[in-house]
Amino acid sequence: MPGDTYPKFLAAAVQAASVWLDRDATIDKVEALTSEASDKGASLVVFSESYIPAFPIWNLTHRPLDQPAFFRRLFDNAVLISGKQFRKLGEIASQCGVYLSVGVTEKTEKSMGTLWNTNLLFSPEGRLLNWRRKLVATWAEKLTWAAGDAAGLKTVLTPLGHLGVLICGENTNTLARFALLAQGEQVHIATYPSLWPFSRPQHSQPYDLGKAIMLRSAAHSFEGKLFTIVSSGVLDEVGKEDLCRDNEEIRSVLEACAPAVSMIMGPRGSQWLSH
């Protein structure tokens, strides 16, 4: 007699550059890449941390006094929950028939300065399944993002399994990881930026973000006997030029950074796919 059967699906871990600090153009890119992934059979499409409108790398490379103009551009292009850009993301998930996970910088109508590092998960019907704000902004990110809460720290039961999401440094938060594992997480989504300037290259060996991501993903997958879908960003030349301009010191910091990686990690803690 045949036994039980279990779901099989194709996931797409997108590693692509945002259209630098341009919310609407970046959402158009989300639509194009999601459509491409869906055409290739993907049921789950995952974009990186703060993909819309871009990750605020200037928090790590610029002095606070030099950041307000960047913050204003980020705020102007942030996503308002229930706004038209938010609705557009739901429409993309529905039109492509996929579960869509996308990192955004979120703003609110109740404040002209508060932002959150948020992950949105939509169903193939375009319905919002989970709305996660990063619990604590990491290090210099506190110059941009407010602290979140645990309201979205949960798994979502879908035909693909129990889906959970953690954002960047949350993947080193033992209790956050346990909270998802304790709820029976089966597919873990982990999102990261394109790079992480942690020190000046002349002072110490650059932080290897790619290696750190691999270690964290392997540990969580092996401990939970689950699949981890990792999506990291890309800093393109447009973003790099805007950050550096004529500042060669900032350029040297960015160019010394080890790049992030995207991957799918299996329950044995081994990679199925990476790039």
N, C-alpha and C positions, 0 to 999 in steps of 0.2 A: 504494500500500500504506500502511495506517495505521502511524504510528510509535509510540514508547513513550507511555504515559500516566503521569501523576503524581498523587499524592494531593491531594484537596481536602477541607477540613474546616472546621468552624465552631469558633472559640475564644471563650471568655467571659472577659474580664478583669474580675473582680469588684472594685468599689470600694464598700465597706460598712464600717460601724463594727462592731468587736467588741462583744460584751456585756461591758462593762468588767470586766476581771479576774475573769470567771466562765467557767472552762474548759468546763464541761458545757453551759451555755446557749449559749456561742459555737459549740460543735460542733453543737448543734441548729440553729443558724443556718446553719452550713456545709451541713448536710444540706438545709435548705429552699432555700437559694440554688442549690446544686448541682442539686437536683431541678428547679428552675425553669429553669436553664440547659440541662439535658439535655432537658427537654420542648420547648425552643425549638431543639433540634438541635445543641447544642454537644457536641463530642467531647473538648475540652480545657477544663478550668475552673481558673482561676488565682486564688488568694487572696493577700493582701498579706503583707508582712514581719511576723513575730510576730503574725499575726492571732489566734492562740490563745495566751494569753488576752487580750493587748493589747500594744501597743508601749510600752515604758517611757519615756514622754516626760519623766517626772520627772527622769531623768538629766540633762536639759538645762535644767531650770527650777528645781530645788531644790538647796539645799546638801547635801553628802554626809551631814551630821548629821541632816538631815530626811528621809532616804530609807529607813531600815531598815523601817518599817512597810509601805511600798510593796513593797520587795523581798520581804518575807515573804509578802505576798498573791500576788505573782507566782510565787514558788517553790511555794507551796501549790497553785497552779493551773497549773503547768507540766506538760508532757506527758512521760511516761515511755515510752521506746521499748519496745515489746512489752506495755505496759500496756493496760488496757481502753479508754482513750480513743484510743490509737494504733490498736487493733483496730477501733474504731468508724469511724475515718476510712477504713480499708480497706474496711469494709462499705459506706460511703457511695459510694465509687468503684464498687464492684461492683454495688450496687443501681441506681445511675444509669447504669452502663455508660460511664463517662468516664475519661479520664486526669485525675487530680486533683492539683494542686500547691497546697500550703498551707504558710504560714509558721507556725512554732510556737516558743515558748520551751521548750527541752528540758532535762529534769533526768535524773539518774542515781541508781540505788540505792547507788552507791559513795561518794556525797558528800551532805552535808546543806547544801551552799551553792553548788555549781558549777552554772551554767546556760550553755546555748549558744543562739545565734541560729541556728535550723535551718530548712531547707526539706525537706519530704517530698513525693515524687512517687510516686503510686500508679497502677497499671494499671487498665483496666476490669474486670479480674478481682479487684481488691483487693490485688494483690501490690505490695510496696514495690520500686520500680524504682531510686530514688536517695535517699540520705540525706546531705544536705549541711549541714555546719556552716560558718557564716561564718568566713572565714580570720582576720580581725582585726576586732574590734569598733571602730566608728568613734568617735573622740573620747570623749565622756562615756559612751558605751555600755559602756566598759570597767568602769564601776561595777557593771554587771549581768552582762555576758556574758564567758565565757572565750574564748580563741582556739581556733579550730577547726583543721582540717588539710585536706590536699588529697585525702583519700580519696574524696570525692564530687565532685571537680572533673573531671567527665567528661560526655560526652554519652551518651544512652541511645537506642539504635536502636529505633524503633517504626514501625508502619504510617503514622504521621503524618510521619515523618522523624526525623532526629537531634535530640533535645531536650536543651537545656542550661539551667542555672539559675545566676544570680548574684544575690546579695542586696545591695541598696542600693549602698553605696559600693564594693562589688566591681566594679560596672559602670564604675568609673574606674580599676581596676587593670589596667594594660596586659597584664601577663603572664597574669593570670587569664582575661582575654578571649581572648588568643592561644591559651591552652591549649584552650579550647572550639572556637575557629575551626580550629585545627590538627587537631582530631578530626572535622571536617566538620559542625559544627553547622549546622542548617537552620532550627530554631525555637528562639529564645532567650526564656527567661522571666526577667523582671527584676521584683523586688519592692521596695517602698518603704513607709515609714511615712506617716502622714497629713500631717505637717508637720515642720519642722526648725528649731527656735529656735536661731539661730546668733549672735545679738547682741541687745542691748537696743535697742528701736526708736529711742530718743532719741540713741543713739550712732552709728548707721550705718543705711544702707538695708537693710531686711530681706532675707534670703537668699531668692531666688526658686527654690524647690524645683521647681515645675512646669516652669520654663524649663530648669533643669539636667537634669531627666529627659528632656525632649524632645531636648536636644542630645546627651546620652549615647546615647539610643535610636536617633536618626538616624545617628549615627556608627557604632555597632556594626552596625546593619542594612545600611548602605551598604557598609561595609568587608567584611562577611561575605556580602553578597548573600543575606540571610536575613530572616525575619519575627521581630519582637520583640513579645512579649506583656507589657505592663506592668500590674501591679496595685499600686495604692497604697491605703493605709488611709484611714479617716475618724475624726476625733475628735468624738464626739457630745457633747451637753450633759451627759449623765451623767458621762462621763470628764472633761470640762472643769470641771464643778463640783467633782468630787473632787480635782482637781489644784489648783484656785484657792482654794476655800473663801472665806475673807475676805481673801485676799491679792490686792490690786488690781494690784500690780506684776507678778505672774505672769500675771494675766488680760490685762494690756496686752501682754505678750510673746506670748502665744498668739494674741491677736486680731490682732496685727500680722503674723503669719506668712502668707506666700503659701501657698495650699493645694497639695497634691500633685495629680498627674493620673494617670489610667489611659488606656492607649491601645494600639492595635495599629499597629505601624510596618512598612511594606513594605520590600522590598529596595532601593528607590531612595532610602530615607531620608525618605519622605513618609508622613504618617499616613493610615491607612485609616479609623480610628475613634478618637475620644477623648472623655473626659468628666471 
